[in-house]
Each structure stands twice: as structure tokens, then as C-alpha cells.
Amino acid sequence: LYKIEETDECSLKFLNKNGFVLKENYLSSNDVDLIKNFLIHKCQGKYESDNFRDFQLQKVNLNKPLATTFRYDTNEILESEKIQNIIIDPKILSLCQSYFKTIPIIDVVSSWWSFPSNIPDNYSAQYWHYDLDRPQWLKMFIFLTNCGEKNGAHKFIKNSHRILNKKFLRKGYVRIEDEIIKDNFQKDKIIMMSAKQGSVLIEDT
């Protein structure tokens, strides 16, 4: 079992209550730059979107993206020592352990770029949705760029990790449009994550 840090208690309470916790300055500017340079210059991946799939591994072109999303190959990103250290960060693991009340398992490690599109991209998860990964899970997102309202901020419905609207469950695992969300949830429950680069978001999706 991982030792629970005293400083994690506030984060744990907030996560349990709201379904997410956002912390700024998780990574230094220098670490962010090192990881971005590693991904851009050393790692290969694939462009993916609703209308485009490229099965050829290649390096990303940030100036001329071919699709809405560029996803890196997991085996390549795991070559980074800094990324390895993030995955086994005791503070993160202890928070997860406290949330699950059991030893956590690291399941998926991924990294990607999201690019602007004229309409939301279903494959790139730009519509509202809930995940169905395992009986219990947390997702940890690290922002390598500043993210806000004007460039596709991540959104989350507060407390939705505890009570999911039955209307959505009946629909099955489908993407959900903004208008339906606005009609079914109070405005103050819809949280926009304006996050600076280096922030970490831990979320029960």
C-alpha cells in the first residue's frame, strides 16, 4: 500500500464530493517543455478523426494537421523517463488508492494533440459523453498547453460521477449534444476547466 500524504486529504475530499480535482503547477515549465520536445521530435503517432484515419506512424506536424486528433504510440511515449516518473508518482498513486480503497492498477497511458474543427468530432470525444472503462477508474490529464474557453476547454458535470441521469443510461454509450446537457443540468453544475500548462486534472469520468 502507498503511504497517504497528509496534503492529499483535501484533494481526496474534493474529488469524492465533486468528481474531479484540478491542481496547477504539477509540472514545471521546464518539465513541460522537455516532454513537449520529446513528443514532437522523438515520438510517432497517427492522425485520427471521424472522416480520417491514417494507419501510418509518423511525427506530428503542428502547422498542418491532417485530422482533428493526433495520438502517440504508447510504446514510444513510455521511453521518456519523465513520463515514467509521472506514472509512478507516489502522491498520485496514494490519492487513487484512497479513492478506490484498494491498490490502483495503471491501465492506459496515452498522449495526443487536439486541433480545431468546424464541428465537434465524435471520434475525438468532442461531444459530451461518459466513459465505461472498468467497474471503477480515474483519469489523470496533464495539460502541456494552456487550455481555456477559446481553444477547446475540457468540461465536466459536477457530481455526475455519483448519479448519472437515467435518460442518458437508456440511450446507451453515445455522444450527447450541448443542448441536451443544458436542458438536463443546472448551469452551475457544468464546469469549464480553464487550465494552465503544467496543471493536472484527476477525474472520475
MITI-120303 format. One line per 5 residues: number of its first residue (from 1); for each residue x, y, z of N, C-alpha, C, O. Coordinates in nm, 2 decimals, padded with zeros to 4 digits. Example, Ala and Ser with C-alpha at 12.3 -4.5 7.8 and 13.67 -1.06 7.14 Angstrom:
% MITI-120303
1) 01.32/-00.57/00.78/01.23/-00.45/00.78/01.32/-00.33/00.78/01.42/-00.33/00.85 ~ 01.28/-00.22/00.71/01.37/-00.11/00.71/01.29/00.00/00.79/01.34/00.11/00.80
% end
This chain:
% MITI-120303
1) 00.08/-00.12/00.00/00.00/00.00/00.00/00.09/00.12/00.00/00.20/00.13/00.06 ~ 00.04/00.23/-00.07/00.11/00.35/-00.07/00.08/00.44/00.05/-00.04/00.45/00.09 ~ 00.18/00.51/00.10/00.16/00.59/00.22/00.07/00.71/00.17/00.10/00.78/00.07 ~ -00.03/00.74/00.25/-00.12/00.86/00.22/-00.06/00.98/00.28/-00.04/00.99/00.40 ~ -00.03/01.08/00.19/00.03/01.21/00.24/-00.09/01.29/00.30/-00.20/01.29/00.26
6) -00.05/01.36/00.41/-00.15/01.45/00.47/-00.20/01.55/00.38/-00.32/01.59/00.38 ~ -00.12/01.60/00.29/-00.16/01.71/00.19/-00.26/01.66/00.09/-00.32/01.74/00.02 ~ -00.28/01.52/00.08/-00.38/01.47/-00.02/-00.52/01.47/00.04/-00.61/01.45/-00.04 ~ -00.54/01.49/00.17/-00.67/01.48/00.22/-00.77/01.58/00.16/-00.89/01.54/00.14 ~ -00.73/01.70/00.14/-00.82/01.80/00.09/-00.86/01.76/-00.06/-00.97/01.78/-00.10
11) -00.76/01.72/-00.13/-00.78/01.67/-00.27/-00.88/01.56/-00.27/-00.97/01.55/-00.36 ~ -00.86/01.46/-00.18/-00.94/01.34/-00.18/-01.09/01.38/-00.15/-01.18/01.33/-00.21 ~ -01.11/01.47/-00.05/-01.25/01.51/-00.01/-01.31/01.58/-00.13/-01.43/01.56/-00.16 ~ -01.24/01.67/-00.20/-01.29/01.74/-00.31/-01.33/01.65/-00.43/-01.43/01.66/-00.49 ~ -01.24/01.55/-00.45/-01.26/01.45/-00.56/-01.38/01.37/-00.53/-01.46/01.34/-00.62
16) -01.39/01.32/-00.41/-01.51/01.24/-00.37/-01.64/01.31/-00.38/-01.74/01.26/-00.43 ~ -01.64/01.44/-00.35/-01.76/01.52/-00.35/-01.80/01.56/-00.49/-01.92/01.55/-00.53 ~ -01.70/01.61/-00.57/-01.73/01.67/-00.70/-01.70/01.59/-00.82/-01.76/01.61/-00.93 ~ -01.62/01.49/-00.80/-01.58/01.40/-00.92/-01.46/01.44/-00.99/-01.42/01.37/-01.09 ~ -01.40/01.55/-00.95/-01.27/01.59/-01.01/-01.19/01.68/-00.91/-01.24/01.73/-00.82
21) -01.06/01.69/-00.94/-00.98/01.78/-00.87/-00.87/01.83/-00.97/-00.81/01.75/-01.04 ~ -00.85/01.96/-00.98/-00.76/02.03/-01.07/-00.65/02.10/-00.99/-00.68/02.18/-00.90 ~ -00.53/02.06/-01.02/-00.41/02.12/-00.95/-00.32/02.19/-01.05/-00.28/02.13/-01.15 ~ -00.29/02.32/-01.02/-00.20/02.39/-01.11/-00.05/02.36/-01.07/-00.03/02.32/-00.95 ~ 00.04/02.39/-01.16/00.18/02.37/-01.13/00.23/02.23/-01.09/00.32/02.22/-01.01
26) 00.16/02.13/-01.14/00.20/02.00/-01.12/00.34/01.97/-01.18/00.42/01.91/-01.12 ~ 00.35/02.02/-01.30/00.48/02.01/-01.37/00.54/02.16/-01.39/00.46/02.25/-01.41 ~ 00.67/02.17/-01.38/00.73/02.30/-01.40/00.73/02.33/-01.55/00.71/02.24/-01.63 ~ 00.76/02.46/-01.58/00.76/02.50/-01.72/00.87/02.42/-01.80/00.86/02.38/-01.91 ~ 00.98/02.40/-01.73/01.10/02.32/-01.79/01.06/02.18/-01.82/01.09/02.13/-01.93
31) 00.99/02.11/-01.73/00.94/01.98/-01.75/00.84/01.97/-01.86/00.85/01.88/-01.95 ~ 00.75/02.07/-01.87/00.65/02.07/-01.98/00.73/02.08/-02.11/00.69/02.01/-02.21 ~ 00.82/02.17/-02.12/00.90/02.19/-02.25/00.97/02.06/-02.28/00.98/02.03/-02.40 ~ 01.03/02.00/-02.19/01.11/01.87/-02.21/01.02/01.77/-02.27/01.05/01.69/-02.36 ~ 00.90/01.75/-02.21/00.80/01.65/-02.26/00.75/01.68/-02.39/00.74/01.60/-02.48
36) 00.72/01.81/-02.42/00.67/01.85/-02.55/00.77/01.83/-02.66/00.74/01.78/-02.76 ~ 00.89/01.87/-02.63/01.00/01.85/-02.73/01.02/01.70/-02.76/01.05/01.66/-02.87 ~ 01.01/01.62/-02.65/01.03/01.47/-02.67/00.92/01.42/-02.76/00.94/01.34/-02.85 ~ 00.79/01.46/-02.73/00.68/01.41/-02.81/00.69/01.46/-02.96/00.67/01.38/-03.05 ~ 00.72/01.58/-02.98/00.72/01.64/-03.11/00.84/01.59/-03.20/00.82/01.55/-03.31
41) 00.95/01.57/-03.14/01.07/01.54/-03.22/01.12/01.39/-03.21/01.19/01.35/-03.30 ~ 01.07/01.32/-03.11/01.12/01.18/-03.09/01.01/01.08/-03.12/01.04/00.97/-03.16 ~ 00.88/01.12/-03.10/00.78/01.02/-03.10/00.69/01.02/-03.22/00.67/01.13/-03.28 ~ 00.64/00.91/-03.26/00.55/00.89/-03.37/00.41/00.86/-03.33/00.39/00.81/-03.22 ~ 00.31/00.89/-03.41/00.17/00.85/-03.38/00.09/00.85/-03.51/00.14/00.84/-03.62
46) -00.04/00.86/-03.49/-00.14/00.86/-03.60/-00.24/00.97/-03.59/-00.29/01.00/-03.48 ~ -00.28/01.02/-03.71/-00.39/01.12/-03.72/-00.52/01.04/-03.72/-00.53/00.94/-03.79 ~ -00.62/01.09/-03.65/-00.75/01.02/-03.64/-00.86/01.13/-03.62/-00.84/01.23/-03.55 ~ -00.97/01.10/-03.69/-01.09/01.18/-03.67/-01.21/01.11/-03.73/-01.19/00.99/-03.78 ~ -01.33/01.16/-03.73/-01.45/01.10/-03.78/-01.43/01.06/-03.93/-01.47/00.95/-03.97
51) -01.37/01.14/-04.01/-01.36/01.12/-04.15/-01.22/01.09/-04.20/-01.19/01.09/-04.32 ~ -01.13/01.06/-04.11/-00.99/01.04/-04.15/-00.92/00.94/-04.05/-00.92/00.97/-03.93 ~ -00.86/00.84/-04.10/-00.78/00.75/-04.02/-00.65/00.72/-04.10/-00.65/00.68/-04.22 ~ -00.54/00.75/-04.04/-00.41/00.72/-04.11/-00.34/00.62/-04.02/-00.30/00.64/-03.91 ~ -00.32/00.50/-04.08/-00.26/00.39/-04.01/-00.10/00.39/-04.01/-00.04/00.30/-03.96
56) -00.05/00.49/-04.08/00.10/00.51/-04.09/00.15/00.59/-03.97/00.11/00.70/-03.95 ~ 00.24/00.53/-03.90/00.31/00.60/-03.79/00.39/00.71/-03.84/00.47/00.69/-03.94 ~ 00.38/00.83/-03.79/00.46/00.95/-03.83/00.47/01.05/-03.72/00.41/01.04/-03.62 ~ 00.56/01.15/-03.74/00.57/01.26/-03.64/00.46/01.36/-03.67/00.42/01.38/-03.79 ~ 00.42/01.43/-03.57/00.32/01.53/-03.58/00.37/01.66/-03.65/00.48/01.70/-03.64
61) 00.28/01.72/-03.73/00.30/01.85/-03.79/00.20/01.94/-03.74/00.09/01.95/-03.78 ~ 00.25/02.02/-03.64/00.15/02.11/-03.57/00.10/02.22/-03.66/-00.01/02.28/-03.63 ~ 00.17/02.25/-03.77/00.13/02.36/-03.86/00.03/02.31/-03.96/-00.05/02.39/-04.01 ~ 00.04/02.18/-04.00/-00.05/02.13/-04.10/-00.11/01.99/-04.05/-00.07/01.89/-04.11 ~ -00.19/02.00/-03.95/-00.25/01.87/-03.90/-00.35/01.81/-04.01/-00.42/01.88/-04.08
66) -00.35/01.68/-04.02/-00.43/01.61/-04.12/-00.57/01.57/-04.06/-00.65/01.53/-04.14 ~ -00.58/01.58/-03.93/-00.71/01.54/-03.87/-00.73/01.61/-03.74/-00.65/01.70/-03.70 ~ -00.84/01.59/-03.67/-00.88/01.66/-03.55/-00.79/01.62/-03.43/-00.76/01.70/-03.34 ~ -00.74/01.49/-03.44/-00.66/01.44/-03.33/-00.53/01.37/-03.38/-00.54/01.30/-03.48 ~ -00.42/01.39/-03.31/-00.30/01.31/-03.34/-00.27/01.24/-03.21/-00.24/01.30/-03.11
71) -00.27/01.10/-03.21/-00.24/01.02/-03.09/-00.11/00.95/-03.10/-00.08/00.89/-03.21 ~ -00.03/00.96/-03.00/00.10/00.90/-03.00/00.09/00.75/-02.97/00.00/00.70/-02.90 ~ 00.19/00.68/-03.02/00.20/00.54/-02.99/00.25/00.52/-02.84/00.35/00.58/-02.80 ~ 00.18/00.44/-02.77/00.21/00.43/-02.62/00.35/00.38/-02.60/00.42/00.43/-02.51 ~ 00.40/00.28/-02.67/00.53/00.23/-02.65/00.64/00.33/-02.67/00.74/00.33/-02.60
76) 00.61/00.43/-02.76/00.71/00.54/-02.78/00.71/00.64/-02.66/00.82/00.68/-02.62 ~ 00.60/00.68/-02.62/00.59/00.78/-02.51/00.65/00.72/-02.38/00.70/00.80/-02.29 ~ 00.64/00.59/-02.36/00.69/00.53/-02.24/00.85/00.53/-02.24/00.91/00.49/-02.14 ~ 00.91/00.57/-02.34/01.06/00.58/-02.35/01.10/00.70/-02.27/01.22/00.71/-02.23 ~ 01.02/00.79/-02.24/01.05/00.91/-02.16/01.06/00.89/-02.01/00.97/00.84/-01.95
81) 01.18/00.92/-01.95/01.19/00.89/-01.81/01.10/00.99/-01.73/01.05/00.95/-01.63 ~ 01.08/01.11/-01.78/00.99/01.20/-01.71/00.85/01.15/-01.71/00.78/01.16/-01.61 ~ 00.80/01.09/-01.82/00.67/01.03/-01.82/00.66/00.91/-01.73/00.56/00.89/-01.67 ~ 00.76/00.83/-01.73/00.77/00.72/-01.64/00.75/00.76/-01.49/00.68/00.70/-01.42 ~ 00.82/00.87/-01.46/00.81/00.92/-01.32/00.68/00.97/-01.28/00.63/00.96/-01.17
86) 00.61/01.03/-01.38/00.47/01.08/-01.36/00.38/00.96/-01.33/00.30/00.97/-01.24 ~ 00.39/00.85/-01.40/00.31/00.74/-01.39/00.32/00.68/-01.25/00.22/00.62/-01.20 ~ 00.44/00.68/-01.19/00.46/00.62/-01.06/00.47/00.72/-00.95/00.53/00.69/-00.85 ~ 00.42/00.84/-00.97/00.42/00.95/-00.87/00.35/00.90/-00.74/00.23/00.87/-00.75 ~ 00.42/00.88/-00.63/00.35/00.83/-00.51/00.23/00.92/-00.46/00.14/00.86/-00.41
91) 00.24/01.05/-00.48/00.12/01.13/-00.44/00.00/01.10/-00.52/-00.11/01.10/-00.47 ~ 00.02/01.08/-00.65/-00.10/01.05/-00.74/-00.15/00.91/-00.70/-00.27/00.89/-00.69 ~ -00.06/00.81/-00.69/-00.10/00.67/-00.66/-00.17/00.67/-00.52/-00.26/00.59/-00.51 ~ -00.12/00.74/-00.43/-00.18/00.74/-00.29/-00.32/00.80/-00.30/-00.41/00.75/-00.23 ~ -00.34/00.90/-00.38/-00.47/00.96/-00.39/-00.57/00.86/-00.46/-00.68/00.85/-00.41
96) -00.52/00.80/-00.56/-00.61/00.69/-00.63/-00.64/00.58/-00.53/-00.75/00.53/-00.53 ~ -00.54/00.54/-00.46/-00.56/00.43/-00.36/-00.67/00.46/-00.26/-00.75/00.38/-00.22 ~ -00.66/00.59/-00.21/-00.76/00.63/-00.11/-00.90/00.64/-00.17/-01.00/00.61/-00.11 ~ -00.91/00.68/-00.29/-01.04/00.70/-00.36/-01.10/00.56/-00.39/-01.22/00.54/-00.36 ~ -01.02/00.46/-00.43/-01.07/00.33/-00.46/-01.08/00.24/-00.34/-01.15/00.14/-00.33
101) -01.00/00.27/-00.23/-00.99/00.19/-00.11/-00.93/00.06/-00.15/-00.96/-00.05/-00.08 ~ -00.84/00.05/-00.24/-00.76/-00.06/-00.28/-00.64/-00.02/-00.36/-00.64/00.10/-00.40 ~ -00.55/-00.11/-00.39/-00.43/-00.08/-00.47/-00.47/-00.05/-00.61/-00.54/-00.13/-00.67 ~ -00.43/00.07/-00.67/-00.47/00.10/-00.80/-00.39/00.03/-00.91/-00.27/-00.01/-00.88 ~ -00.44/00.01/-01.02/-00.38/-00.05/-01.14/-00.36/00.05/-01.25/-00.46/00.12/-01.28
106) -00.25/00.07/-01.30/-00.23/00.16/-01.42/-00.27/00.09/-01.54/-00.22/-00.02/-01.58 ~ -00.37/00.14/-01.61/-00.43/00.07/-01.72/-00.39/00.13/-01.86/-00.34/00.05/-01.94 ~ -00.41/00.25/-01.88/-00.38/00.31/-02.01/-00.29/00.44/-02.00/-00.31/00.52/-01.91 ~ -00.19/00.45/-02.08/-00.10/00.57/-02.08/-00.11/00.62/-02.23/-00.07/00.55/-02.32 ~ -00.15/00.74/-02.24/-00.16/00.80/-02.38/-00.13/00.95/-02.38/-00.13/01.01/-02.28
111) -00.11/01.00/-02.50/-00.08/01.14/-02.52/-00.13/01.18/-02.66/-00.12/01.10/-02.75 ~ -00.19/01.30/-02.67/-00.24/01.34/-02.80/-00.25/01.49/-02.81/-00.24/01.56/-02.72 ~ -00.26/01.53/-02.94/-00.29/01.67/-02.97/-00.43/01.68/-03.02/-00.48/01.59/-03.10 ~ -00.50/01.78/-02.98/-00.64/01.81/-03.04/-00.63/01.94/-03.12/-00.58/02.04/-03.07 ~ -00.69/01.94/-03.24/-00.68/02.05/-03.33/-00.82/02.10/-03.35/-00.92/02.03/-03.34
116) -00.84/02.23/-03.39/-00.97/02.29/-03.42/-01.04/02.22/-03.53/-00.98/02.17/-03.63 ~ -01.17/02.22/-03.52/-01.26/02.16/-03.63/-01.38/02.24/-03.64/-01.43/02.31/-03.54 ~ -01.44/02.24/-03.76/-01.56/02.33/-03.78/-01.68/02.28/-03.70/-01.76/02.36/-03.66 ~ -01.69/02.15/-03.68/-01.80/02.09/-03.60/-01.73/01.99/-03.50/-01.62/01.94/-03.53 ~ -01.80/01.97/-03.39/-01.74/01.87/-03.29/-01.71/01.74/-03.36/-01.79/01.69/-03.44
121) -01.60/01.68/-03.32/-01.56/01.55/-03.38/-01.60/01.44/-03.28/-01.55/01.43/-03.16 ~ -01.68/01.34/-03.33/-01.73/01.23/-03.24/-01.61/01.14/-03.20/-01.60/01.11/-03.08 ~ -01.53/01.10/-03.29/-01.42/01.01/-03.26/-01.32/01.07/-03.16/-01.27/01.00/-03.08 ~ -01.30/01.20/-03.17/-01.21/01.27/-03.08/-01.27/01.31/-02.95/-01.21/01.38/-02.87 ~ -01.39/01.26/-02.92/-01.46/01.28/-02.80/-01.49/01.43/-02.77/-01.47/01.47/-02.65
126) -01.52/01.51/-02.87/-01.55/01.65/-02.85/-01.70/01.68/-02.82/-01.73/01.79/-02.80 ~ -01.78/01.57/-02.82/-01.91/01.58/-02.77/-01.91/01.54/-02.62/-01.82/01.47/-02.57 ~ -02.02/01.57/-02.55/-02.04/01.52/-02.41/-02.05/01.37/-02.42/-02.10/01.31/-02.51 ~ -02.00/01.31/-02.31/-02.01/01.16/-02.30/-01.97/01.12/-02.16/-01.91/01.20/-02.09 ~ -02.00/01.00/-02.13/-01.94/00.94/-02.01/-01.86/00.81/-02.05/-01.89/00.76/-02.15
131) -01.76/00.77/-01.97/-01.68/00.66/-02.00/-01.73/00.53/-01.93/-01.80/00.54/-01.83 ~ -01.69/00.42/-01.99/-01.73/00.29/-01.93/-01.60/00.20/-01.94/-01.60/00.10/-02.01 ~ -01.50/00.24/-01.87/-01.37/00.17/-01.88/-01.36/00.04/-01.80/-01.32/-00.06/-01.85 ~ -01.39/00.06/-01.67/-01.38/-00.05/-01.58/-01.49/-00.03/-01.47/-01.56/00.07/-01.47 ~ -01.51/-00.13/-01.38/-01.60/-00.10/-01.27/-01.57/00.03/-01.19/-01.67/00.10/-01.15
136) -01.45/00.06/-01.17/-01.40/00.19/-01.11/-01.28/00.24/-01.18/-01.19/00.16/-01.22 ~ -01.27/00.37/-01.20/-01.15/00.42/-01.26/-01.14/00.57/-01.23/-01.24/00.64/-01.20 ~ -01.02/00.62/-01.25/-00.99/00.77/-01.25/-00.90/00.79/-01.37/-00.82/00.71/-01.41 ~ -00.92/00.91/-01.43/-00.84/00.95/-01.54/-00.76/01.07/-01.50/-00.81/01.16/-01.43 ~ -00.63/01.07/-01.54/-00.54/01.18/-01.50/-00.49/01.25/-01.63/-00.43/01.19/-01.71
141) -00.53/01.38/-01.64/-00.50/01.45/-01.76/-00.39/01.56/-01.72/-00.41/01.63/-01.62 ~ -00.28/01.56/-01.80/-00.18/01.67/-01.77/-00.18/01.76/-01.89/-00.17/01.72/-02.01 ~ -00.20/01.89/-01.87/-00.21/01.99/-01.97/-00.07/02.03/-02.01/00.01/02.09/-01.93 ~ -00.03/02.01/-02.14/00.10/02.06/-02.19/00.09/02.19/-02.26/00.19/02.25/-02.30 ~ -00.03/02.24/-02.28/-00.05/02.38/-02.33/-00.16/02.44/-02.24/-00.23/02.37/-02.17
146) -00.17/02.58/-02.25/-00.28/02.64/-02.18/-00.41/02.61/-02.25/-00.42/02.60/-02.37 ~ -00.51/02.59/-02.17/-00.64/02.54/-02.22/-00.75/02.63/-02.16/-00.76/02.64/-02.04 ~ -00.83/02.69/-02.24/-00.94/02.77/-02.20/-01.06/02.77/-02.29/-01.07/02.69/-02.38 ~ -01.15/02.87/-02.27/-01.28/02.87/-02.34/-01.25/02.88/-02.50/-01.33/02.83/-02.57 ~ -01.15/02.95/-02.54/-01.13/02.98/-02.68/-01.05/02.87/-02.75/-01.04/02.88/-02.88
151) -01.00/02.77/-02.68/-00.93/02.67/-02.76/-00.97/02.53/-02.71/-00.88/02.44/-02.70 ~ -01.10/02.51/-02.68/-01.15/02.38/-02.65/-01.13/02.33/-02.51/-01.07/02.22/-02.48 ~ -01.17/02.41/-02.41/-01.16/02.37/-02.27/-01.23/02.24/-02.24/-01.34/02.22/-02.29 ~ -01.17/02.16/-02.16/-01.24/02.04/-02.11/-01.35/02.08/-02.02/-01.34/02.17/-01.94 ~ -01.46/02.01/-02.03/-01.58/02.04/-01.94/-01.62/01.91/-01.87/-01.60/01.80/-01.91
156) -01.68/01.93/-01.75/-01.73/01.82/-01.66/-01.85/01.86/-01.59/-01.87/01.98/-01.55 ~ -01.94/01.77/-01.57/-02.06/01.80/-01.49/-02.04/01.75/-01.34/-02.02/01.64/-01.31 ~ -02.04/01.85/-01.26/-02.01/01.83/-01.12/-02.11/01.73/-01.06/-02.23/01.74/-01.08 ~ -02.05/01.64/-00.98/-02.13/01.53/-00.91/-02.18/01.42/-01.00/-02.25/01.33/-00.95 ~ -02.16/01.43/-01.13/-02.21/01.33/-01.22/-02.15/01.19/-01.20/-02.20/01.09/-01.26
161) -02.04/01.19/-01.13/-01.97/01.06/-01.10/-02.05/00.97/-01.01/-02.03/00.85/-01.00 ~ -02.15/01.04/-00.93/-02.23/00.96/-00.84/-02.37/00.93/-00.89/-02.41/00.82/-00.87 ~ -02.43/01.02/-00.96/-02.56/01.00/-01.01/-02.57/01.04/-01.15/-02.56/01.15/-01.19 ~ -02.58/00.94/-01.24/-02.59/00.96/-01.38/-02.74/00.96/-01.42/-02.81/00.87/-01.39 ~ -02.78/01.06/-01.50/-02.92/01.08/-01.54/-02.97/00.95/-01.62/-02.90/00.90/-01.71
166) -03.08/00.90/-01.57/-03.13/00.77/-01.63/-03.16/00.79/-01.78/-03.16/00.69/-01.86 ~ -03.19/00.91/-01.82/-03.22/00.93/-01.97/-03.10/00.90/-02.05/-03.11/00.84/-02.16 ~ -02.98/00.93/-02.00/-02.86/00.90/-02.07/-02.83/00.75/-02.07/-02.78/00.70/-02.17 ~ -02.85/00.69/-01.96/-02.83/00.54/-01.95/-02.91/00.47/-02.05/-02.87/00.37/-02.11 ~ -03.04/00.51/-02.06/-03.13/00.44/-02.16/-03.08/00.45/-02.30/-03.10/00.36/-02.38
171) -03.01/00.56/-02.33/-02.96/00.58/-02.47/-02.84/00.49/-02.50/-02.81/00.47/-02.62 ~ -02.78/00.44/-02.39/-02.66/00.36/-02.42/-02.53/00.45/-02.42/-02.54/00.57/-02.39 ~ -02.42/00.39/-02.47/-02.30/00.47/-02.47/-02.29/00.55/-02.60/-02.23/00.50/-02.70 ~ -02.34/00.67/-02.60/-02.35/00.76/-02.72/-02.30/00.89/-02.68/-02.29/00.93/-02.56 ~ -02.26/00.97/-02.78/-02.22/01.11/-02.76/-02.35/01.20/-02.74/-02.46/01.16/-02.79
176) -02.34/01.30/-02.66/-02.45/01.38/-02.62/-02.42/01.53/-02.66/-02.32/01.58/-02.63 ~ -02.52/01.59/-02.72/-02.51/01.73/-02.77/-02.52/01.83/-02.66/-02.59/01.81/-02.56 ~ -02.47/01.95/-02.68/-02.47/02.06/-02.58/-02.61/02.09/-02.53/-02.63/02.11/-02.41 ~ -02.70/02.10/-02.63/-02.84/02.14/-02.59/-02.91/02.05/-02.49/-02.98/02.09/-02.41 ~ -02.88/01.92/-02.51/-02.94/01.82/-02.42/-02.88/01.83/-02.28/-02.95/01.82/-02.18
181) -02.75/01.86/-02.27/-02.69/01.88/-02.14/-02.75/02.00/-02.07/-02.78/02.00/-01.95 ~ -02.76/02.11/-02.15/-02.82/02.24/-02.09/-02.96/02.22/-02.04/-03.00/02.28/-01.94 ~ -03.03/02.13/-02.11/-03.17/02.11/-02.07/-03.19/02.02/-01.95/-03.29/02.01/-01.88 ~ -03.08/01.94/-01.91/-03.09/01.84/-01.81/-03.01/01.87/-01.68/-03.02/01.81/-01.58 ~ -02.92/01.97/-01.69/-02.83/02.00/-01.58/-02.83/02.15/-01.55/-02.84/02.24/-01.64
186) -02.83/02.19/-01.42/-02.82/02.33/-01.38/-02.69/02.39/-01.43/-02.58/02.32/-01.44 ~ -02.69/02.51/-01.46/-02.58/02.58/-01.52/-02.45/02.58/-01.43/-02.34/02.56/-01.48 ~ -02.48/02.59/-01.30/-02.36/02.59/-01.21/-02.30/02.45/-01.19/-02.19/02.44/-01.13 ~ -02.36/02.35/-01.24/-02.30/02.21/-01.24/-02.21/02.19/-01.36/-02.13/02.09/-01.35 ~ -02.22/02.27/-01.46/-02.13/02.25/-01.58/-02.00/02.33/-01.56/-02.00/02.45/-01.57
191) -01.90/02.25/-01.53/-01.77/02.31/-01.50/-01.68/02.32/-01.62/-01.66/02.22/-01.69 ~ -01.62/02.44/-01.65/-01.52/02.45/-01.76/-01.39/02.46/-01.70/-01.36/02.54/-01.61 ~ -01.30/02.37/-01.74/-01.16/02.36/-01.69/-01.07/02.45/-01.76/-01.01/02.41/-01.86 ~ -01.05/02.57/-01.72/-00.95/02.66/-01.77/-00.82/02.63/-01.70/-00.80/02.67/-01.58 ~ -00.73/02.56/-01.77/-00.61/02.51/-01.70/-00.49/02.56/-01.77/-00.48/02.57/-01.90
196) -00.39/02.60/-01.69/-00.26/02.64/-01.75/-00.17/02.52/-01.77/-00.19/02.41/-01.72 ~ -00.08/02.53/-01.87/00.01/02.42/-01.89/00.08/02.38/-01.76/00.12/02.47/-01.68 ~ 00.10/02.25/-01.75/00.16/02.20/-01.62/00.06/02.16/-01.52/00.10/02.10/-01.42 ~ -00.07/02.19/-01.54/-00.17/02.15/-01.45/-00.21/02.01/-01.47/-00.18/01.95/-01.57 ~ -00.26/01.95/-01.36/-00.31/01.81/-01.36/-00.45/01.80/-01.32/-00.49/01.87/-01.22
201) -00.53/01.73/-01.40/-00.67/01.71/-01.37/-00.70/01.56/-01.34/-00.67/01.48/-01.43 ~ -00.75/01.53/-01.22/-00.78/01.39/-01.19/-00.93/01.39/-01.18/-01.00/01.46/-01.11 ~ -00.99/01.29/-01.26/-01.14/01.30/-01.28/-01.20/01.16/-01.28/-01.14/01.06/-01.34 ~ -01.31/01.14/-01.22/-01.39/01.02/-01.23/-01.49/01.04/-01.35/-01.59/01.11/-01.33 ~ -01.46/00.99/-01.46/-01.54/01.01/-01.58/-01.65/00.91/-01.61/-01.73/00.93/-01.71
% end
